[in-house]
Amino acid sequence: MKNLILLFVFILLFFSCKNENNKTNTSKSNVNTVLPLSFKKNSLSLQSDLCNNENEMECATVKMDYYLAAGGKKEIREKINTSLEEILANNFIMGEKEDVKNQDLEKIAKSFITDYEHYLSDEKNRGFITPFANETETKILYESPEVICFSFSNYSNTGGAHPNYFTLLANFNKVTGEQIKGDQILKDRSELAPILEVLAKEKYKISEDQNLKDIGLYYEGDAFPVNDNIGILKDSIILEYNPYEVGPYVLGGITFKIAKSDIQDLLK
């Protein structure tokens, strides 16, 4: 009998210790489990009620595919998302840039459609009716543990002589959440200008001794300008020049891709 009692006490102590260890391990797991920083794709699609009318020209639409950060440290995630949302909100601003920080993307998109409806409600504006649109496609061009590069391609039609389109590149330090600008990528912009000029002449198929301005490009000074629209890829960098930036709309935009190995001395 005495032996049975001792055995019973031993079994109780064994399972009590095991349960305590499980609680401790579960507690540690909950504390240490932090999801890594990642980027989730989102979409927004809106249209005016006028699009349901018989007149197909009376319509305003917004389409937006974009990424937002998830997981990781809260302060890093929020810093990146604030910058991403500001870039997207700026796509709706015409003329001088307004303060778009902390503005809700859906609210801005709805304002775009509402402004169109108010515009058409004025009889004097009904002489020329055209559909309005604002569309943005976002791509991740490159991602490493430290850096991510986004491409924002925007198309807009707001009743002008022709639709407009542009591409914006944005790089982020995934460790700090800071956006990486051109001056943090290049040591000396002026040294990159001759390389861009050679690439531009190759694109437009003109001789080395011919001036780019002879084919309709325009920019101040003699050196080809080096802009801030720079993207960081694995083995190269790219520069995007949008219509009207260095030439007329009819010539379109220009994309330069340069291997890092060719400009190693120019990179920070």
C-alpha positions as CSV (number, residue, x, y, z in Angstrom):
1,M,0.0,0.0,0.0
2,K,2.8,2.3,1.0
3,N,4.5,1.6,-2.4
4,L,1.3,2.5,-4.3
5,I,1.0,5.8,-2.5
6,L,4.6,6.7,-3.4
7,L,4.1,5.7,-7.0
8,F,0.9,7.9,-7.2
9,V,2.8,10.9,-5.7
10,F,5.7,10.4,-8.2
11,I,3.2,10.3,-11.2
12,L,1.6,13.6,-10.0
13,L,4.9,15.3,-9.7
14,F,6.0,14.1,-13.1
15,F,3.0,15.5,-15.0
16,S,3.0,18.7,-13.0
17,C,6.6,19.4,-14.0
18,K,5.8,18.5,-17.6
19,N,2.8,20.9,-17.8
20,E,4.9,23.7,-16.3
21,N,7.6,23.2,-18.9
22,N,5.0,23.3,-21.7
23,K,3.6,26.6,-20.3
24,T,7.1,28.1,-20.1
25,N,7.9,27.0,-23.7
26,T,4.6,28.3,-25.0
27,S,5.2,31.7,-23.3
28,K,8.7,32.0,-24.7
29,S,7.4,31.1,-28.2
30,N,4.7,33.8,-28.0
31,V,7.3,36.4,-26.9
32,N,9.9,35.5,-29.5
33,T,7.6,35.0,-32.5
34,V,7.7,38.1,-34.7
35,L,6.6,37.8,-38.3
36,P,9.4,39.0,-40.7
37,L,8.8,42.1,-42.8
38,S,7.0,41.3,-46.0
39,F,4.9,43.1,-48.7
40,K,1.3,42.3,-49.4
41,K,-0.4,43.3,-52.7
42,N,-3.6,45.4,-52.4
43,S,-6.0,46.6,-55.0
44,L,-8.6,49.5,-55.2
45,S,-11.1,49.8,-58.0
46,L,-13.8,52.5,-58.1
47,Q,-16.1,54.1,-60.7
48,S,-18.6,56.8,-61.0
49,D,-22.3,56.0,-61.1
50,L,-22.3,57.9,-64.4
51,C,-20.5,54.9,-65.9
52,N,-23.9,53.0,-65.9
53,N,-25.5,55.6,-68.2
54,E,-26.0,55.1,-71.9
55,N,-23.4,57.7,-72.7
56,E,-20.1,55.8,-72.5
57,M,-18.1,59.1,-72.5
58,E,-19.5,60.0,-69.1
59,C,-17.4,57.9,-66.8
60,A,-14.6,58.2,-64.2
61,T,-12.6,55.3,-63.0
62,V,-9.8,54.6,-60.5
63,K,-7.7,51.4,-60.5
64,M,-4.8,50.9,-58.2
65,D,-2.6,47.9,-57.5
66,Y,-0.1,48.6,-54.7
67,Y,2.0,47.0,-52.0
68,L,2.0,47.7,-48.2
69,A,4.4,46.4,-45.7
70,A,3.3,43.8,-43.1
71,G,5.1,42.1,-40.2
72,G,8.4,43.2,-39.0
73,K,9.0,46.0,-36.4
74,K,6.0,48.4,-36.2
75,E,8.1,51.6,-36.6
76,I,9.8,50.2,-39.7
77,R,6.6,49.0,-41.2
78,E,4.7,52.3,-40.6
79,K,7.6,54.4,-41.9
80,I,7.6,52.5,-45.2
81,N,3.8,52.4,-45.6
82,T,3.6,56.2,-44.9
83,S,6.0,56.8,-47.8
84,L,4.3,54.3,-50.1
85,E,0.9,55.9,-49.5
86,E,2.2,59.4,-50.0
87,I,3.7,58.3,-53.4
88,L,0.3,56.8,-54.4
89,A,-1.7,59.8,-53.2
90,N,0.6,62.2,-55.2
91,N,-0.7,60.5,-58.4
92,F,-4.0,62.3,-58.0
93,I,-2.5,65.7,-57.4
94,M,-2.4,68.0,-60.5
95,G,-0.3,71.2,-60.5
96,E,1.6,72.0,-57.4
97,K,2.0,69.2,-54.9
98,E,-0.2,69.4,-51.8
99,D,0.4,67.9,-48.4
100,V,-0.8,64.3,-48.9
101,K,0.7,62.7,-45.8
102,N,-1.6,60.5,-43.7
103,Q,-4.4,60.9,-46.3
104,D,-6.6,57.9,-46.9
105,L,-6.1,56.4,-50.4
106,E,-9.8,55.4,-50.9
107,K,-10.9,58.9,-49.8
108,I,-8.6,60.6,-52.3
109,A,-9.8,58.2,-55.1
110,K,-13.5,59.0,-54.3
111,S,-12.7,62.7,-54.4
112,F,-11.3,62.2,-57.9
113,I,-14.6,60.7,-59.0
114,T,-16.7,63.2,-57.2
115,D,-14.8,66.1,-58.7
116,Y,-15.5,64.7,-62.2
117,E,-19.2,64.4,-61.4
118,H,-19.3,68.0,-60.2
119,Y,-17.5,69.1,-63.3
120,L,-20.1,67.5,-65.6
121,S,-22.9,68.9,-63.5
122,D,-22.0,72.3,-64.8
123,E,-23.7,72.8,-68.1
124,K,-20.9,74.9,-69.6
125,N,-18.5,71.9,-69.3
126,R,-20.7,69.6,-71.3
127,G,-19.5,70.8,-74.7
128,F,-16.6,68.5,-74.5
129,I,-17.1,65.3,-72.5
130,T,-14.4,62.6,-72.1
131,P,-14.0,59.8,-69.6
132,F,-11.5,60.4,-66.8
133,A,-9.2,57.7,-65.5
134,N,-6.4,57.3,-63.0
135,E,-4.7,53.9,-63.0
136,T,-1.6,52.8,-61.1
137,E,0.3,49.5,-61.4
138,T,3.0,48.8,-58.8
139,K,5.7,46.2,-59.2
140,I,8.5,45.0,-57.0
141,L,11.5,45.1,-59.3
142,Y,14.0,43.8,-56.8
143,E,14.1,42.7,-53.2
144,S,16.9,41.5,-51.0
145,P,17.1,41.2,-47.1
146,E,18.3,44.9,-47.0
147,V,16.7,46.7,-50.0
148,I,13.5,46.7,-52.0
149,C,12.8,48.6,-55.2
150,F,9.3,49.5,-56.4
151,S,8.1,50.7,-59.8
152,F,4.9,52.8,-59.9
153,S,3.4,53.1,-63.4
154,N,0.6,55.7,-63.6
155,Y,-1.8,56.4,-66.5
156,S,-4.2,59.3,-66.2
157,N,-6.7,61.0,-68.4
158,T,-8.2,64.2,-67.1
159,G,-9.5,65.8,-70.3
160,G,-6.4,67.3,-71.7
161,A,-5.0,67.0,-75.2
162,H,-3.9,63.5,-74.5
163,P,-3.6,61.0,-71.6
164,N,-0.4,61.2,-69.5
165,Y,1.7,58.5,-68.1
166,F,4.8,58.3,-66.0
167,T,6.9,55.8,-64.0
168,L,8.3,56.5,-60.6
169,L,11.0,54.3,-58.9
170,A,11.4,54.1,-55.2
171,N,13.9,52.2,-53.1
172,F,13.7,51.5,-49.4
173,N,16.1,50.3,-46.7
174,K,14.2,47.4,-45.1
175,V,16.3,47.6,-42.0
176,T,15.7,51.3,-41.2
177,G,12.5,52.0,-43.3
178,E,14.1,55.0,-44.9
179,Q,13.7,55.8,-48.6
180,I,17.0,55.6,-50.5
181,K,17.4,58.7,-52.8
182,G,19.7,59.3,-55.7
183,D,22.4,61.0,-53.7
184,Q,22.7,57.9,-51.5
185,I,23.3,55.8,-54.6
186,L,25.7,57.9,-56.7
187,K,28.9,59.6,-55.5
188,D,29.0,62.1,-58.4
189,R,26.1,62.6,-60.7
190,S,28.2,64.5,-63.3
191,E,30.3,61.5,-64.0
192,L,27.3,59.4,-65.0
193,A,26.1,62.0,-67.5
194,P,28.5,61.0,-70.4
195,I,27.4,57.3,-70.0
196,L,23.7,58.3,-70.2
197,E,24.5,60.4,-73.3
198,V,26.1,57.4,-75.1
199,L,23.1,55.2,-74.1
200,A,20.6,57.8,-75.4
201,K,22.4,58.0,-78.7
202,E,22.2,54.2,-79.0
203,K,18.5,54.3,-78.2
204,Y,17.7,56.9,-80.9
205,K,20.3,55.5,-83.3
206,I,22.3,58.6,-83.9
207,S,26.0,58.9,-84.4
208,E,28.5,59.7,-81.6
209,D,29.3,63.2,-83.1
210,Q,25.6,64.2,-83.4
211,N,23.9,66.3,-80.7
212,L,20.9,64.8,-78.9
213,K,19.2,68.1,-79.1
214,D,19.2,67.8,-82.9
215,I,16.6,65.1,-82.7
216,G,14.3,67.1,-80.3
217,L,15.5,66.3,-76.8
218,Y,15.8,69.4,-74.6
219,Y,17.6,70.1,-71.3
220,E,19.7,72.9,-69.9
221,G,23.5,72.9,-70.6
222,D,25.4,70.5,-72.7
223,A,25.6,67.5,-70.3
224,F,22.7,65.0,-70.2
225,P,20.9,65.5,-66.9
226,V,21.0,62.8,-64.2
227,N,17.7,62.7,-62.4
228,D,16.5,61.2,-59.1
229,N,14.3,58.6,-60.6
230,I,16.8,55.7,-59.9
231,G,16.1,52.1,-59.0
232,I,18.4,49.6,-57.4
233,L,18.4,46.1,-58.9
234,K,20.6,43.1,-58.1
235,D,23.3,43.7,-60.6
236,S,22.4,47.0,-62.1
237,I,20.7,50.4,-61.6
238,I,17.9,51.8,-63.8
239,L,17.0,55.4,-64.5
240,E,13.5,56.4,-65.7
241,Y,12.9,59.6,-67.7
242,N,9.2,60.4,-68.3
243,P,7.6,62.2,-71.2
244,Y,8.4,66.0,-71.2
245,E,11.3,65.5,-68.8
246,V,14.1,65.7,-71.4
247,G,12.0,65.6,-74.6
248,P,8.5,66.1,-76.2
249,Y,5.6,63.8,-75.5
250,V,5.9,62.2,-78.9
251,L,9.4,60.8,-78.1
252,G,7.9,59.1,-75.0
253,G,10.0,58.1,-71.9
254,I,13.5,56.7,-71.7
255,T,14.7,53.9,-69.5
256,F,18.4,53.4,-68.9
257,K,19.8,50.2,-67.4
258,I,23.4,50.2,-66.4
259,A,25.4,47.3,-64.9
260,K,26.9,48.0,-61.5
261,S,30.1,46.4,-62.6
262,D,30.4,49.2,-65.3
263,I,30.1,52.1,-62.8
264,Q,31.5,50.5,-59.6
265,D,33.5,53.6,-58.9
266,L,30.5,55.9,-59.1
267,L,28.3,54.0,-56.6
268,K,28.2,54.5,-52.9
